[in-house]
Amino acid sequence: MSNEPKKHHYVPQFYMRQFPCMADAKKVMTLERHRDVVVAASKSIARIGYEDLFRAP
């Protein structure tokens, strides 16, 4: 079994922690587009900005 991480963050988590939500320090505000509507939502830092099992070419 390999010790390589499964989630490779292309936006470092330590950087995202500089912009926390007022209600929860482990979340950041995001904007998502749903067809013609833009929705603001708070998302967990651990759940955004990564690729699963990223492999360099």
Number of C-alpha atoms within 10 A of each C-alpha: 3 5 5 8 10 12 14 15 16 11 12 12 15 9 9 16 14 10 13 17 15 10 9 11 13 17 21 20 15 12 11 11 9 8 6 6 8 10 10 11 11 15 17 15 21 13 10 16 14 17 12 10 11 13 7 4 3
